[in-house]
Amino acid sequence: MLRTILLGSCVSVQGTFVRQFSDGKIAVQVGNKVFSGYPIGARAA
């Protein structure tokens, strides 16, 4: 499942979901790198 996370105030990364941490952050994998950050919620159209 693809998920999008925020790494900073204006940097986002989209990748394959890896795991969720207890502080609310999630990890996503892009290629051979894993990034962790806060998930961006879905917006209603």
C-alpha distance matrix in Angstrom:
0.0 3.8 6.5 10.2 13.0 16.7 18.8 22.1 23.7 22.6 20.1 16.4 13.7 10.3 8.1 5.6 5.9 9.1 11.3 13.1 16.8 19.7 20.7 17.6 16.0 12.6 12.0 9.6 10.6 12.1 14.3 16.3 16.2 14.5 15.0 15.3 16.1 16.0 13.0 14.0 14.1 13.7 17.2 19.1 20.6
3.8 0.0 3.8 7.0 10.2 13.8 15.9 19.0 20.6 19.1 16.6 12.9 10.2 6.6 5.2 4.6 6.0 9.7 12.1 13.5 16.9 19.9 20.2 17.1 15.0 11.8 11.0 8.1 9.3 10.0 12.7 15.1 14.6 13.1 13.0 13.6 14.0 14.0 11.1 11.6 12.4 12.1 15.4 17.8 19.0
6.5 3.8 0.0 3.8 6.7 10.4 12.8 15.9 17.3 16.2 14.1 10.3 8.3 5.6 5.7 6.2 5.9 9.5 10.8 11.4 14.4 17.3 17.1 13.8 11.7 8.9 9.0 7.0 9.5 10.6 14.0 16.0 14.5 12.4 11.2 11.0 10.7 10.3 7.3 8.0 9.3 10.0 13.3 16.3 17.9
10.2 7.0 3.8 0.0 3.8 7.1 9.8 12.5 13.7 12.5 10.4 6.7 5.6 4.2 6.6 8.7 8.8 11.8 12.9 12.8 15.1 17.8 16.7 13.6 11.2 9.4 9.6 7.9 10.5 11.0 14.6 16.6 14.5 12.5 10.4 10.1 9.0 8.5 5.9 5.8 8.4 9.6 12.4 15.8 17.3
13.0 10.2 6.7 3.8 0.0 3.8 6.5 9.3 10.9 10.5 8.6 5.5 5.5 6.5 8.6 10.7 10.0 12.0 12.3 11.6 13.0 15.6 14.0 11.2 8.5 7.6 8.2 7.9 10.9 11.8 15.5 16.8 14.0 11.5 8.5 7.4 5.4 5.2 4.3 5.5 9.0 11.4 14.0 17.6 19.5
16.7 13.8 10.4 7.1 3.8 0.0 3.8 5.6 7.2 7.3 5.9 4.4 6.6 9.1 11.6 14.2 13.6 15.2 15.2 14.1 14.6 16.7 14.3 12.1 9.5 9.9 10.7 10.9 13.6 14.0 17.7 18.7 15.5 13.3 9.7 8.4 5.4 5.4 6.4 6.7 10.5 13.2 15.0 18.8 20.6
18.8 15.9 12.8 9.8 6.5 3.8 0.0 3.8 7.1 7.6 5.4 5.7 7.3 10.6 12.7 15.3 14.8 15.7 15.8 15.0 14.8 17.1 14.6 13.3 10.2 10.8 10.7 11.2 13.4 13.6 16.9 17.4 13.9 11.9 8.1 7.3 5.3 7.2 9.4 10.5 14.2 17.0 18.8 22.6 24.3
22.1 19.0 15.9 12.5 9.3 5.6 3.8 0.0 3.8 5.5 5.2 7.4 10.1 13.6 16.1 18.9 18.4 19.3 19.2 18.0 17.4 19.2 16.2 15.0 12.6 13.9 14.4 15.0 17.1 17.1 20.3 20.9 17.3 15.5 11.8 10.8 8.2 9.1 11.5 11.8 15.4 18.2 19.4 23.1 24.7
23.7 20.6 17.3 13.7 10.9 7.2 7.1 3.8 0.0 3.8 6.2 8.6 12.1 15.2 18.2 21.1 20.7 22.1 21.8 20.3 19.9 21.2 18.0 16.6 14.7 16.3 17.3 17.7 20.0 19.8 23.2 24.1 20.6 18.9 15.2 14.0 11.0 10.7 12.6 11.9 15.0 17.6 18.1 21.6 23.0
22.6 19.1 16.2 12.5 10.5 7.3 7.6 5.5 3.8 0.0 3.8 6.5 10.2 13.3 16.7 19.9 20.2 22.0 22.4 21.3 21.5 23.3 20.4 18.6 16.3 17.2 17.6 17.2 19.1 18.2 21.5 22.9 19.7 18.6 15.1 14.7 12.1 12.1 13.0 11.7 15.0 16.9 17.2 20.7 21.5
20.1 16.6 14.1 10.4 8.6 5.9 5.4 5.2 6.2 3.8 0.0 3.8 6.9 10.4 13.5 16.9 17.5 19.1 19.9 19.4 19.8 22.1 19.6 17.8 15.0 15.1 14.8 14.1 15.6 14.6 17.7 19.1 16.0 15.0 11.8 12.0 10.2 11.2 12.0 11.4 15.0 16.9 17.9 21.5 22.4
16.4 12.9 10.3 6.7 5.5 4.4 5.7 7.4 8.6 6.5 3.8 0.0 3.8 6.8 10.1 13.5 14.1 16.1 17.1 16.9 17.9 20.5 18.5 16.1 13.2 12.7 12.4 11.2 12.9 12.1 15.6 17.3 14.4 13.2 10.1 10.5 8.8 9.5 9.3 8.8 12.4 14.0 15.5 19.1 20.2
13.7 10.2 8.3 5.6 5.5 6.6 7.3 10.1 12.1 10.2 6.9 3.8 0.0 3.8 6.6 10.1 11.2 13.2 14.9 15.4 17.0 20.0 18.6 16.2 13.0 11.4 10.2 8.2 9.3 8.4 11.9 13.8 11.3 10.2 7.9 9.2 8.9 10.3 9.7 9.9 13.3 14.7 16.8 20.3 21.3
10.3 6.6 5.6 4.2 6.5 9.1 10.6 13.6 15.2 13.3 10.4 6.8 3.8 0.0 3.8 7.3 9.0 11.8 13.9 14.9 17.2 20.4 19.6 16.8 13.8 11.5 10.2 7.3 8.3 7.5 11.0 13.5 11.8 10.8 9.4 10.7 10.8 11.6 9.8 9.9 12.5 13.1 15.7 18.8 19.8
8.1 5.2 5.7 6.6 8.6 11.6 12.7 16.1 18.2 16.7 13.5 10.1 6.6 3.8 0.0 3.8 6.4 8.9 11.8 13.6 16.2 19.7 19.6 17.0 14.0 10.9 8.8 5.1 5.3 5.1 8.4 10.8 9.8 8.8 8.7 10.5 11.7 13.0 11.2 12.3 14.5 15.1 18.1 21.1 22.2
5.6 4.6 6.2 8.7 10.7 14.2 15.3 18.9 21.1 19.9 16.9 13.5 10.1 7.3 3.8 0.0 3.8 6.4 9.6 12.1 15.2 18.7 19.3 16.8 14.2 10.5 8.4 5.1 5.1 6.7 9.2 11.0 10.6 9.2 10.1 11.4 13.1 14.2 12.2 13.8 15.4 16.0 19.3 22.0 23.4
5.9 6.0 5.9 8.8 10.0 13.6 14.8 18.4 20.7 20.2 17.5 14.1 11.2 9.0 6.4 3.8 0.0 3.8 6.2 8.5 11.8 15.2 16.1 13.6 11.3 7.6 6.2 4.5 6.6 9.5 12.1 13.0 12.1 9.5 9.9 10.0 11.5 12.2 10.3 12.6 13.9 15.0 18.7 21.4 23.4
9.1 9.7 9.5 11.8 12.0 15.2 15.7 19.3 22.1 22.0 19.1 16.1 13.2 11.8 8.9 6.4 3.8 0.0 3.8 7.3 10.2 13.8 15.2 13.5 11.1 7.4 5.3 5.2 6.5 10.2 12.2 12.0 11.1 8.2 9.4 9.4 11.8 13.2 12.3 15.3 16.8 18.4 22.0 24.9 27.0
11.3 12.1 10.8 12.9 12.3 15.2 15.8 19.2 21.8 22.4 19.9 17.1 14.9 13.9 11.8 9.6 6.2 3.8 0.0 3.8 6.7 10.1 11.9 10.5 8.8 5.7 5.3 7.4 9.7 13.4 15.7 15.2 13.7 10.2 10.5 9.1 11.1 11.9 11.5 14.9 16.2 18.3 22.0 24.8 27.4
13.1 13.5 11.4 12.8 11.6 14.1 15.0 18.0 20.3 21.3 19.4 16.9 15.4 14.9 13.6 12.1 8.5 7.3 3.8 0.0 3.8 6.8 8.5 6.9 6.1 4.3 6.4 9.3 12.4 15.9 18.6 18.2 16.2 12.5 11.6 9.0 9.8 9.8 9.7 13.3 14.3 16.9 20.5 23.4 26.3
16.8 16.9 14.4 15.1 13.0 14.6 14.8 17.4 19.9 21.5 19.8 17.9 17.0 17.2 16.2 15.2 11.8 10.2 6.7 3.8 0.0 3.8 5.5 5.7 5.3 5.8 7.9 11.5 14.5 17.9 20.6 19.8 17.3 13.5 12.3 9.1 9.6 9.9 11.1 14.9 16.1 19.2 22.5 25.6 28.6
19.7 19.9 17.3 17.8 15.6 16.7 17.1 19.2 21.2 23.3 22.1 20.5 20.0 20.4 19.7 18.7 15.2 13.8 10.1 6.8 3.8 0.0 3.8 5.5 7.3 9.0 11.6 15.2 18.3 21.7 24.5 23.5 21.0 17.2 15.7 12.3 12.1 11.5 13.0 16.5 17.2 20.5 23.5 26.4 29.7
20.7 20.2 17.1 16.7 14.0 14.3 14.6 16.2 18.0 20.4 19.6 18.5 18.6 19.6 19.6 19.3 16.1 15.2 11.9 8.5 5.5 3.8 0.0 3.8 5.7 8.8 11.8 15.3 18.6 21.6 24.6 23.9 20.9 17.2 15.0 11.2 10.1 9.2 11.5 14.7 15.9 19.5 22.2 25.2 28.5
17.6 17.1 13.8 13.6 11.2 12.1 13.3 15.0 16.6 18.6 17.8 16.1 16.2 16.8 17.0 16.8 13.6 13.5 10.5 6.9 5.7 5.5 3.8 0.0 3.8 6.6 10.2 13.3 16.9 19.7 23.0 22.9 20.0 16.3 13.9 10.3 8.5 6.7 8.1 11.3 12.2 15.7 18.5 21.6 24.8
16.0 15.0 11.7 11.2 8.5 9.5 10.2 12.6 14.7 16.3 15.0 13.2 13.0 13.8 14.0 14.2 11.3 11.1 8.8 6.1 5.3 7.3 5.7 3.8 0.0 3.8 6.9 10.1 13.6 16.2 19.6 19.3 16.3 12.7 10.1 6.5 5.1 4.6 6.6 10.3 12.2 15.6 18.6 22.0 24.8
12.6 11.8 8.9 9.4 7.6 9.9 10.8 13.9 16.3 17.2 15.1 12.7 11.4 11.5 10.9 10.5 7.6 7.4 5.7 4.3 5.8 9.0 8.8 6.6 3.8 0.0 3.8 6.7 10.3 13.3 16.5 16.4 13.8 10.2 8.3 5.5 5.8 6.2 6.5 10.2 12.1 15.0 18.3 21.6 24.2
12.0 11.0 9.0 9.6 8.2 10.7 10.7 14.4 17.3 17.6 14.8 12.4 10.2 10.2 8.8 8.4 6.2 5.3 5.3 6.4 7.9 11.6 11.8 10.2 6.9 3.8 0.0 3.8 6.9 10.0 13.0 12.7 10.2 6.5 5.5 4.2 6.6 8.7 9.0 12.3 14.7 17.1 20.5 23.8 26.0
9.6 8.1 7.0 7.9 7.9 10.9 11.2 15.0 17.7 17.2 14.1 11.2 8.2 7.3 5.1 5.1 4.5 5.2 7.4 9.3 11.5 15.2 15.3 13.3 10.1 6.7 3.8 0.0 3.8 6.7 9.9 10.4 8.4 5.6 5.4 6.4 8.5 10.5 9.8 12.3 14.7 16.4 19.7 22.9 24.7
10.6 9.3 9.5 10.5 10.9 13.6 13.4 17.1 20.0 19.1 15.6 12.9 9.3 8.3 5.3 5.1 6.6 6.5 9.7 12.4 14.5 18.3 18.6 16.9 13.6 10.3 6.9 3.8 0.0 3.8 6.3 6.8 5.7 4.3 6.3 8.9 11.6 14.0 13.4 15.5 18.0 19.3 22.6 25.7 27.1
12.1 10.0 10.6 11.0 11.8 14.0 13.6 17.1 19.8 18.2 14.6 12.1 8.4 7.5 5.1 6.7 9.5 10.2 13.4 15.9 17.9 21.7 21.6 19.7 16.2 13.3 10.0 6.7 3.8 0.0 3.8 6.0 5.4 6.3 7.8 11.0 13.3 15.7 15.0 16.5 19.2 20.1 22.9 26.0 27.0
14.3 12.7 14.0 14.6 15.5 17.7 16.9 20.3 23.2 21.5 17.7 15.6 11.9 11.0 8.4 9.2 12.1 12.2 15.7 18.6 20.6 24.5 24.6 23.0 19.6 16.5 13.0 9.9 6.3 3.8 0.0 3.8 5.6 8.1 10.6 14.1 16.8 19.4 18.7 20.2 22.8 23.5 26.4 29.3 30.1
16.3 15.1 16.0 16.6 16.8 18.7 17.4 20.9 24.1 22.9 19.1 17.3 13.8 13.5 10.8 11.0 13.0 12.0 15.2 18.2 19.8 23.5 23.9 22.9 19.3 16.4 12.7 10.4 6.8 6.0 3.8 0.0 3.8 6.8 10.1 13.6 16.8 19.9 19.8 21.8 24.6 25.8 28.8 31.9 32.9
16.2 14.6 14.5 14.5 14.0 15.5 13.9 17.3 20.6 19.7 16.0 14.4 11.3 11.8 9.8 10.6 12.1 11.1 13.7 16.2 17.3 21.0 20.9 20.0 16.3 13.8 10.2 8.4 5.7 5.4 5.6 3.8 0.0 3.8 6.6 10.2 13.4 16.7 17.1 19.3 22.3 23.9 26.9 30.2 31.5
14.5 13.1 12.4 12.5 11.5 13.3 11.9 15.5 18.9 18.6 15.0 13.2 10.2 10.8 8.8 9.2 9.5 8.2 10.2 12.5 13.5 17.2 17.2 16.3 12.7 10.2 6.5 5.6 4.3 6.3 8.1 6.8 3.8 0.0 3.8 6.8 10.3 13.5 14.1 16.7 19.6 21.6 24.7 28.1 29.7
15.0 13.0 11.2 10.4 8.5 9.7 8.1 11.8 15.2 15.1 11.8 10.1 7.9 9.4 8.7 10.1 9.9 9.4 10.5 11.6 12.3 15.7 15.0 13.9 10.1 8.3 5.5 5.4 6.3 7.8 10.6 10.1 6.6 3.8 0.0 3.8 6.8 10.3 11.3 13.9 17.1 19.4 22.3 25.9 27.6
15.3 13.6 11.0 10.1 7.4 8.4 7.3 10.8 14.0 14.7 12.0 10.5 9.2 10.7 10.5 11.4 10.0 9.4 9.1 9.0 9.1 12.3 11.2 10.3 6.5 5.5 4.2 6.4 8.9 11.0 14.1 13.6 10.2 6.8 3.8 0.0 3.8 7.2 9.0 12.1 15.2 18.0 20.9 24.5 26.7
16.1 14.0 10.7 9.0 5.4 5.4 5.3 8.2 11.0 12.1 10.2 8.8 8.9 10.8 11.7 13.1 11.5 11.8 11.1 9.8 9.6 12.1 10.1 8.5 5.1 5.8 6.6 8.5 11.6 13.3 16.8 16.8 13.4 10.3 6.8 3.8 0.0 3.8 6.4 9.3 12.5 15.7 18.3 22.0 24.3
16.0 14.0 10.3 8.5 5.2 5.4 7.2 9.1 10.7 12.1 11.2 9.5 10.3 11.6 13.0 14.2 12.2 13.2 11.9 9.8 9.9 11.5 9.2 6.7 4.6 6.2 8.7 10.5 14.0 15.7 19.4 19.9 16.7 13.5 10.3 7.2 3.8 0.0 3.8 6.6 9.4 12.9 15.4 19.0 21.6
13.0 11.1 7.3 5.9 4.3 6.4 9.4 11.5 12.6 13.0 12.0 9.3 9.7 9.8 11.2 12.2 10.3 12.3 11.5 9.7 11.1 13.0 11.5 8.1 6.6 6.5 9.0 9.8 13.4 15.0 18.7 19.8 17.1 14.1 11.3 9.0 6.4 3.8 0.0 3.8 6.2 9.4 12.3 15.9 18.4
14.0 11.6 8.0 5.8 5.5 6.7 10.5 11.8 11.9 11.7 11.4 8.8 9.9 9.9 12.3 13.8 12.6 15.3 14.9 13.3 14.9 16.5 14.7 11.3 10.3 10.2 12.3 12.3 15.5 16.5 20.2 21.8 19.3 16.7 13.9 12.1 9.3 6.6 3.8 0.0 3.8 6.7 9.0 12.7 15.0
14.1 12.4 9.3 8.4 9.0 10.5 14.2 15.4 15.0 15.0 15.0 12.4 13.3 12.5 14.5 15.4 13.9 16.8 16.2 14.3 16.1 17.2 15.9 12.2 12.2 12.1 14.7 14.7 18.0 19.2 22.8 24.6 22.3 19.6 17.1 15.2 12.5 9.4 6.2 3.8 0.0 3.8 6.4 9.8 12.7
13.7 12.1 10.0 9.6 11.4 13.2 17.0 18.2 17.6 16.9 16.9 14.0 14.7 13.1 15.1 16.0 15.0 18.4 18.3 16.9 19.2 20.5 19.5 15.7 15.6 15.0 17.1 16.4 19.3 20.1 23.5 25.8 23.9 21.6 19.4 18.0 15.7 12.9 9.4 6.7 3.8 0.0 3.8 6.7 9.4
17.2 15.4 13.3 12.4 14.0 15.0 18.8 19.4 18.1 17.2 17.9 15.5 16.8 15.7 18.1 19.3 18.7 22.0 22.0 20.5 22.5 23.5 22.2 18.5 18.6 18.3 20.5 19.7 22.6 22.9 26.4 28.8 26.9 24.7 22.3 20.9 18.3 15.4 12.3 9.0 6.4 3.8 0.0 3.8 6.4
19.1 17.8 16.3 15.8 17.6 18.8 22.6 23.1 21.6 20.7 21.5 19.1 20.3 18.8 21.1 22.0 21.4 24.9 24.8 23.4 25.6 26.4 25.2 21.6 22.0 21.6 23.8 22.9 25.7 26.0 29.3 31.9 30.2 28.1 25.9 24.5 22.0 19.0 15.9 12.7 9.8 6.7 3.8 0.0 3.8
20.6 19.0 17.9 17.3 19.5 20.6 24.3 24.7 23.0 21.5 22.4 20.2 21.3 19.8 22.2 23.4 23.4 27.0 27.4 26.3 28.6 29.7 28.5 24.8 24.8 24.2 26.0 24.7 27.1 27.0 30.1 32.9 31.5 29.7 27.6 26.7 24.3 21.6 18.4 15.0 12.7 9.4 6.4 3.8 0.0
